[in-house]
Amino acid sequence: MTTEEIMSLTDAYVMKTYGRLPMAFVKGQGALLWDAEGTEYLDFLAGIAVCGTGHCHPKVAEAIARQAATLIHTSNLYHIEPQGLLAKRLCEISFADKAFFCNSGAEANEAAIKLARKWSLLKRGPGRCGIVAAAHSFHGRTLATVTATGQAKYNANFAPLPAGFSHVPFDDIDALAAACDDNICAVMLEPIQAEGGVNVPAPGYFAKVRELCDARGMLLIVDEVQTGMGRTGKWFGYEHEGIEPDIMSLAKCLGGGFPIGACLATDTVAAAFEPGDHASTFGGNFLACAAGLAAIEAIETEGMLDNCARMGAYLRSRIEELAQGVAAFDHVRGRGLLMAIVFKGIEPKAVQQRCFDAGLIVNAMGTDRLRITPPLLVTEEQCNRAAETIVAAIRAG
């Protein structure tokens, strides 16, 4: 099919919940995508931070194909070998002792919220079920997670929203402490606010949050949907902060492009869940867990964590070097390969379009920045190409 034919099909039969760009990709490999007409693009968005191992990584594709030819699905009423193996690997590389699997980041955060409330019920008794999140956060699109999200644009049209959620400014320990009264069971934060603008907290903030939670008997939930699985140059964003959470949510990079989500927790907290408390029909299925295991193996054996840290630093410095003297350029923010380029006096979608016209995929955010989240295997040559394209797009005004 041509791009026009694909667009017409989508417009005719798919609900209009996305502001889709006039493009349809049909093939991918590594950091590259091709449209229906065969035009090549350098993908520095990677499915919004999903394809950490790149498009169609051979290990991931082979694992999915092999598993699909063997067994695709059984109920979670039975034991699932790749689910157990993936849970083991995630616990080995993280703080956690137990994992629950689902299909998306929103579902992982739903599980985290329910687990925190059940733990509080057992530990503290009824009534202490409040959760404090941050302004400008993003935790998902379900009713509970969109309520936890600290951006009114996502939840304003869906009242009544679930009770028990409140918000404070990110990176403000005094505001958080003031909000955490006896009704609060957990604090829910992203190590870096990705959808909120790639907001990185000051050094020491998370250590103070951990101390506050410990002092007041609250759980710390870290939403690592976008920061997890190597995106920041370490397996998880919390590792940069020198702390460990009680609960963590994962998705995006976890499946190497295949849909999967996970909620991880310590033994003490995970024990609050009993059979029947939570479930997911497709969660932890054979295909998703095979993909997750292959993605972890690829990240680990191919040095993608180190590459992410090195290429993130290189890309930042290259953009800053090329942007010297460009009046509209402001700064680069982020960590690893989760990054935003901030500018002034230019419409972000115009910059995004100029990049797209030059064969580079990036993401316009808010009123003054682009987000870039390339695959963790991105090369220096690709970073040079992206930096030159982005700075030229900003320079064009």
N, C-alpha and C positions, 0 to 999 in steps of 0.2 A: 504494500500500500504506500501511497505518497503521503507526505506530511499533511497536505490539504485533506486527503481522504480520512486519515486518522483523526484530525481535528473535527471534521464534520461528524464522524461516528461518535466521538466523545460528546460533542455538543448536543447531539440528538438523544442520547440514551443515559448519560451519566449526570447525577445531581451536581448542580453548580456550587459546590462548596469550596472550590479553589479558584483563585484568580490566575488561571493558567497562562503561561507565555505561549506564543504561537510557534511551538516547536515540539517535535516528537522524536525521541531517540530510539534507535533500534539495535544498537550494538555498543558494547563497551569492553575495554581492556586496560587494566591498570588505571592510570589517571586520564585516559582518553575515552571520549564518546563520539559516536557517529550518528547523524540524523538519517532520515529515510532516503535522502538524496545522496548520501555518502560523504557529506561534509564533516570534517574532523573538528572536535572541540577539546580544549584542555579543561578538565573538570576540577575546579577548585572549590566546589561545594560538596561533591561526593554524596549526593542524595540527602543533603543536610546532615553531614557528619555521620552517615550510615556506613558507607563503603570504606572502612578504615584500611582494609587489605586491598583496596582497589576494586575495580569492576572485574567480575568473573575471575577471581584469583584461582589458579589451577587447583590448589589444594582444596579450596572450598567447593568449587564446581564438581570436582571428582568425588568428594565426600557425599555431596547431595545426590549425585547420580548413582553412586554405589548403594547408598541407603535406599533410594527410591526403588531400585531394582530388587531390594531384599524385603523391606517392610516399611510402609509409610505411616500407619497409624494403628494404635490400640488405645483403649481407655486408660486413664490414670488409675483405674481400679486395679491395674496390674503393674508390675515393676517394668521399667524401661531402661535397658542397659545404657544407651548413650546419655540419658538423663542423669543417671547416677555418676557416670564418668565426667560429665560436664560440671555437675555440682562439686565433685571432688576437686577438679582443676581450679574452679573459681575460689573455693575455700583455701586451696594451697597458695594462691597468689594474693589473697586479701586477708582482712581481719576476721572474716566470717567463719562460722561453723556449719551453717545450714543454708540451703537455697530453695526458693520456690520459683517455678517457671511459669511464664505467661507469654503473651504475644507482642507486647508493645511497652513503651515507656510509661504511658498513662496507666496501663494495667499494673505495672510494677509499682508505681506510686500508690495506686489504690490498695495493693496488698500491704505496702508499708504503713499506710494510714490505718487500715484495719488491724494490723498486727500491733501497732503502738497502742491503739485503744483497747484491744483485748488484754494486752500486757498490763496496762494501767488498771483495768477493771479487776484483774486478779491480784495485782500488787497493792493497789491503793483503794480499791472499792469503787462503787458506782459514782458517777458525777465528774470525775477528773478526766475529761476527754478532749480538752482544747488543744489545738495545734497552732503554733506561731510560725508563720512563713515570712518571706521578705517581699517588700515592694519591688516591682519590676521582675519578679521571679516568673518562671514558667514550669508547670508540673504536669500538664496534660489537658485533654479536652473532655473527659468524663465530668459528670456533675461535681463529684468530690474534688477531682484534681484541678478542674477549672476554677473552683472556689479557693483552693489552696494557692492558685496562681495569683500573683499580686499585680495583675494588669486588668483594669476594668473592661478594656476593649474585648477581652475574650469571654467575659461572663455577664456583661450587662444585659443581654437579651434573653437570659435563661432563668430568671427568677421564678419561683423561690429557690434559692441556693441552700445547700446543707448548712446547718449551724455548726459552730465550734471552731471556726477558722478566724485568725486575725493576722495582721501584717504590720511589720515595722521596717524602717529603712535598713537596707543591706549595709553591712560593715559598720554598724552602730551598736556597740555592745551595751551602752547605757539604755538605749531605747528597747533593746531586747530584754534586758534585765527587768525593766519597768513593766513590760508586758507579760512577763512570766509569773503569774500569780498561782494560787493553789489549784486553779482549774485546768492548768496546762499539763499535758502529759508528754508532749514532744515538741522539739524545734526541728523544722524542716528547711534545709538550705541547699543550694547548689554551690559547689566549690568555686565555680565561676558562673555568673549569670550569663548564659549564652544567648537565649532569645531576648533577654532584657537589654542587650547591647554589648555583650562580652565585658562584663564588669568584674574586675579582679579585686578581691578584698586586700586590705593592708596586711602586711606580715603581723602575725600574732592574733588576728581576729578569731580564727577558728579555735586556737588554743583557749582563748577566753570563753568562747561558746561552750567548749567541752567542759571547762571548769564550772561554768554556770549550770549546765545540765547535771553534772555530778553533784553539785552542792544542793540542788533543789529536787533531786530524784526524778529528773526528766530524761527521756531518750533523745538522742541526736540522730536524725535521719538525714543522710546526704543523698541528694538526687544527682547521680552520676550518669544519667541517661546520655548526656552529650559529652561530659568530660571523661567518662570511663573507657576502659579497654584501650588505653594508650594515647588518647587524643592529646593529652598535655605533655607527653614525653615520659610519663610513668603510667603504670597500669591504671591507677586511679588518682583523681584530683586531690583526694584527702591526703595522699602521701606527701604532697608538697607542704602540707600544714603541720606535719609532725603529730597528728592525732589519729585516733581511730573512732569511727562512729559505732552506733549500736545496730543500725539498719542502713542498708544501701540499696538503691534502685539502679538497674542497668537496662540498656536496650541498645539501639543504634548500632555501634561497631561490634556488638557482641556476636552477631550472626554473620559477619562478613558480607552483609547485604540481604541476608535472609531474615524474615521477621521473627524476633524472639525478644522477650523481656525477662528480667529476673529480679527478685527481691531477696537480698542476702541479709543474714542477721547472726548475732552471737547465739550460742546454745541457750543461754539464760532467757533471752528474749524470744527466740524461735519456739521455745517450749510452750509459749502461750497459745499457739495454734494447735487445735485438736481436729481429728477427722470431722469434716462437715463445716468447719469454720470458713474455709475459703477453697476455691477450686477454679480450674480453667480447662474446658474440654480439650482444647488444642495445646495447652501449655506443656512445654517440655516434650513435644512430640519428637519422633525419631529423626525427621529431616532437619528440624531446627537445631536439635542438639548435635547432630553430626556436623552441621555447618559451624556451630559455635566451637566445637572441639578443633575443627580444621582451622578456623580463624585464629584461635589462640596459638596453635602450633605454628602457623605462618608468622604471626607477630613475633613469637619467641625465637624461632629458628632463623628468621631472616633479618633480625636486628632492627625491627621496625620502631621499637621504643627509642633506641639511640638515634635512629634516622629522624624520627619525629622531633626530638629535642634539637638536633643539629640543623635540620632544614628549617625549623621554626625560627631559630636564632638567625640563620642565614637570610631567610626571606625578610624578616623584620629589618635587618641591617641594610639589605639591598634596596628595599623600598625607601628607607630613610635616606640612603645615599642618593638615590635617583631623584627624590623629592626635594632636595635642598634647593631653596630659592623658589619653589612653587608656592605661591601665596595662599592657595586654597587648601594646601595640605596642613593638617594639624598634628596628628600623632598616630602611632600604631599601638594597640593594646592587645593583651591576651597572653597565652602561655602555650608553648608547643605549637601545634598546628590548629589551634582554636584561636582565631585572630580577627580583629576588626581594624580597618583603616578609617580613621576619622578625618573629616575635612570640613570646610566651612564655605557657605555661600553657593553650594551646588546641590541640585536635586539628586539624591542617591540613585533613583531609578534611571536617571539620565546617564550616570556613570556606569551603572550595571549594563545598560544597553550598549554603550560604546565598547565595553569589554566584550560583550556578547558578539557584537559585529566584528570584533577582531579575533573571535574564536576562543574566548575565555569565559568560563561560567563562574560567576560570583553571585553574592546575594545582597541586595539593597536592604538596609535596616534603618528604621526610624527616619530622622530628618537629616542625618549627617554622617552616615558611615556605610561601609561594605563589610560583610562577614565573609571570611574565607576559611574553609575546612577541608583541605585537600586530603587525599589518601595518605596514609602514614608512610607509604613507600615512594612518595614523590621525590624527584631527582633535583639536583642543583640546576641543571639546564632548564627544567620545567619551572623552577622557582624564578630563574632569571627572566624567562618569557613572561610569566605572570606579573612580576614586579614591573617590567617595562610597559606592559599593557595597562596595568592599573594606573601607574603614574601618568602615562600619556592621556588616559581618560580623564583624570583629575585636572591635568594641565589644560585640557581642551575647554574646561569651564562648563 
